[in-house]
Structure formats: structure tokens, C-alpha cells
Amino acid sequence: MEKETDSNVISDREFLNLLEAAKRRNPDAILQLLNLFKEDILNVSRYIYLPTEDAVSTITLEFLELIQRKDPASKPEEKNK
């Protein structure tokens, strides 16, 4: 459940603007998105059977690849067909 005092809460419009800027490879927008999801990435990394640094790196890389994907609904293996 989200906390009312969470400083990482942004509006849907702000999120979509950040996402579009990140797709255009704006480094500031990418960093803001990573910052926005930092706690989630750290929490999920605890459940991956890798050293924490490797798990965080893997999740971050997948997240960045997801942002850069042209069609967010398509899966990576569908791009090769």
C-alpha cells in the first residue's frame, strides 16, 4: 500500500511524460524513472537467487530494455519473428 508521505508518488501525466522522454533517450528522464522504481527494484532483487548487485543490475537492464521497446505489449521473442 502506498504511503501518503512517499516522495516518489507522481501523477499519471507526469509518469507518461517521463516515459516518453525516456523513450527518446533523455538521460534525466531515465534517471528519474530509475529513482522512482528504486525501492521496488531492491525489494524484488531479494527474491532472485543471485548476489544483490547482480539481481539489481539484471532488473534495471530489463527495465531499461522495456522502456526502449517500440511496442510495450510485444514480448522480446516476438520481435525476432
ABEGO torsion letter per residue (X at the ends): XBBAABAABBBAAAAAAAAAAAAAGBAAAAAAAAAAAAAAAAAAAAABBBBAAAAAAAAAAAAAAAAABABAABBAAAAAX
